[in-house]
Amino acid sequence: FRSAHWCTPRLIAGLIPFQYVFLSRFGQALVTWYKGAWPAGAPCIHTVLSYLLFPLMWVAFRIVEFLFKIQRGQWGSYAPKLDVVADFYGYAHVLDTTFLNNWREAKLQGKKGEVKRLVKDGVETESGEVIEADVVICATGWKKTYDYLPTNVRESLNVESDGLYLHRHCIPAKVRDISLAFC
């Protein structure tokens, strides 16, 4: 892998469904108090609350990151560089626990780096290391882009660094006749 991302467990600390924290109105409020008011402009109270509650939310999301590190074993080179909120809204990985269980039992192995080429019985990395493998998963990653949309539409969407803020996660407030999925 080239860069590590937060792997969101289905149950945070084995108790709280991740949707309650990241995909609910309550979760959006927590994120807003941590990252700031909504980009379309928010009532003054939201802006004031985001300033007042930021320190508490910063600590709360560091605790969430710590729990994720414990649950997913994301230490060392597996530790993401982005904070959990920015990474979740930019990449959103929710893994099946089968992968994690096999990884913990050393049935799977992850390596940070790039594959230079496939060789007999495995791969050769850019560093010259040859890794024997029965199966190679080519997970190249992706980056969001809105270049396919006309300039005036992109400007109206108000694209943020972590994507778009959309009603029900698919309908932009300022652009008619368009719905976007996975943005």
C-alpha positions in Angstrom: 0.0 0.0 0.0 1.1 3.6 -0.7 -0.6 5.3 2.2 -2.5 4.1 5.2 -6.2 5.0 5.8 -8.4 4.5 8.8 -10.2 1.2 8.6 -13.5 1.9 10.3 -14.8 -1.0 12.4 -18.4 -1.8 12.1 -18.7 -1.5 15.9 -16.5 1.2 17.6 -15.1 -0.4 20.8 -17.2 -3.4 20.0 -20.3 -1.5 21.1 -21.3 1.5 19.0 -22.3 1.1 15.3 -20.0 3.4 13.3 -23.1 4.8 11.6 -24.1 6.5 14.9 -20.9 8.5 14.9 -20.3 9.2 11.2 -23.6 8.8 9.4 -26.2 10.4 11.6 -27.4 13.9 12.5 -25.7 13.5 15.9 -22.5 12.4 14.2 -22.7 15.3 11.8 -23.1 17.7 14.8 -20.0 16.1 16.4 -18.0 16.5 13.2 -19.2 20.1 12.7 -18.2 21.0 16.2 -14.7 19.5 15.4 -14.2 20.7 11.8 -16.3 23.9 11.8 -19.6 25.1 10.4 -21.2 23.8 7.3 -19.8 25.3 4.1 -23.1 26.6 2.9 -23.2 28.9 5.9 -24.7 28.1 9.2 -26.6 29.9 11.9 -24.4 31.9 14.3 -25.0 29.4 17.1 -23.4 26.6 15.1 -20.3 28.7 14.5 -20.1 29.7 18.2 -20.6 26.0 19.3 -17.8 24.9 16.9 -15.4 27.3 18.5 -16.4 26.4 22.1 -16.6 22.6 21.6 -13.6 22.2 19.3 -11.2 21.2 22.2 -13.6 18.6 23.5 -14.3 17.2 20.0 -10.5 17.1 19.3 -10.0 14.9 22.4 -13.1 12.8 21.5 -11.8 12.0 18.0 -8.3 11.2 19.3 -10.0 8.7 21.5 -11.9 7.3 18.5 -8.5 7.0 16.6 -7.0 5.2 19.6 -9.9 2.8 19.7 -9.5 2.2 15.9 -5.8 1.6 16.3 -6.5 -1.0 19.0 -9.3 -2.7 17.0 -7.5 -2.6 13.7 -3.9 -2.8 14.7 -3.0 0.4 12.8 0.4 1.2 14.4 3.7 2.2 12.8 3.6 2.3 9.0 -0.1 1.2 9.2 -1.0 4.4 11.1 -2.8 7.0 8.8 -1.4 10.5 8.4 -4.9 12.1 8.2 -7.1 12.4 11.2 -10.1 10.0 11.3 -12.7 12.5 10.2 -10.8 13.8 7.1 -9.9 10.3 6.1 -13.4 8.9 6.6 -15.0 11.6 4.5 -12.3 11.3 1.9 -11.9 7.5 1.6 -14.3 5.6 4.0 -13.0 2.1 4.5 -15.3 -0.2 6.5 -13.7 -3.6 6.4 -15.1 -7.1 6.7 -13.7 -8.6 9.9 -12.6 -11.7 7.9 -9.6 -9.7 6.6 -8.7 -8.5 10.0 -8.9 -11.9 11.6 -6.7 -13.4 8.9 -4.2 -10.6 9.2 -4.0 -11.1 13.0 -3.4 -14.8 12.5 -0.6 -14.0 10.1 -2.4 -15.6 7.2 -2.1 -12.3 5.4 0.7 -9.8 5.2 0.7 -6.1 4.2 3.6 -4.3 2.8 4.0 -0.5 2.3 5.4 0.4 -1.0 4.8 0.1 -4.7 4.9 -3.0 -6.9 7.5 -2.6 -9.7 6.5 -5.8 -11.5 5.0 -9.2 -11.1 7.5 -12.0 -11.1 7.2 -15.8 -11.0 5.7 -16.7 -7.6 5.1 -13.1 -6.4 6.1 -9.5 -6.9 9.1 -7.3 -7.0 8.8 -3.9 -5.2 10.3 -0.6 -6.2 12.9 -1.1 -3.4 14.0 -4.4 -5.1 12.5 -6.7 -2.5 10.9 -9.8 -4.0 7.9 -11.0 -2.0 6.5 -14.5 -2.6 2.8 -14.5 -2.9 0.0 -17.0 -3.7 -2.4 -14.1 -4.4 -1.6 -10.5 -5.2 -4.4 -8.0 -4.6 -4.0 -5.0 -6.9 -5.7 -2.3 -4.8 -4.4 0.8 -6.4 -6.6 3.3 -4.6 -8.4 6.3 -6.0 -8.8 10.0 -5.7 -12.0 12.0 -6.0 -12.2 14.3 -9.0 -15.0 16.5 -10.3 -13.1 17.5 -13.5 -15.8 15.8 -15.6 -18.3 18.4 -14.6 -18.6 21.8 -16.3 -16.7 24.6 -14.5 -19.8 26.5 -13.4 -21.3 23.3 -11.9 -18.0 22.6 -10.0 -18.0 26.2 -8.6 -21.6 25.9 -7.5 -20.9 22.6 -5.8 -18.4 24.3 -3.5 -16.0 21.3 -3.5 -14.2 20.9 -0.2 -10.9 19.0 0.4 -12.9 16.1 1.7 -15.5 16.0 -1.0 -19.0 17.5 -1.1 -21.6 18.4 1.5 -24.8 17.0 0.0 -28.4 16.6 1.2 -28.9 12.9 2.0 -25.4 12.4 0.7 -26.4 12.8 -2.9 -28.3 16.1 -3.7 -26.4 19.4 -3.9 -28.3 22.4 -2.6 -27.2 24.9 -5.3 -27.3 22.8 -8.5 -30.5 21.7 -10.1 -31.1 18.5 -12.0 -28.1 16.6 -10.7 -27.6 13.9 -8.1 -24.2 12.5 -7.1 -23.4 9.2 -5.5 -20.2 8.3 -3.5 -19.0 11.9 -3.5 
